[in-house]
Amino acid sequence: MFDDDERRRPAATGFAPAALADWSEESLRAYIAALKAEIGRAEAAIAAREAQRAAADAFFRKS
């Protein structure tokens, strides 16, 4: 029942650093670009949740 949620959720750290010593400069630059894209995706997910929470707070706020 909860297997899908657990599979999609990262571990507490959610990150395992790669061994970069043998990578070429081109590979390192591509890796950085991919990481930046993933950071952007995570930031967008956070912003969406914050907007949803703000909308819910505004809807349920008592005057």
C-alpha positions, 0 to 999 in steps of 0.5 A: 500500500505504501510501497510507492510512497517509500520508493519515491521518497529519498532517504534522509540525506537523499544524496550519495556523492559520486567519486569524481577523481577520474571524470573529465572536465566535460563530464564534470560540467555535465554533472554540474548542469544535471545537479543544477537542473535537479535543484531547480526541480526541487525548488519548484516543488517546494514553491508549489507546496508553499503556494498550495499551503498559502492558498489553503491558509487563506481559504480557511483563515477566519476573519 
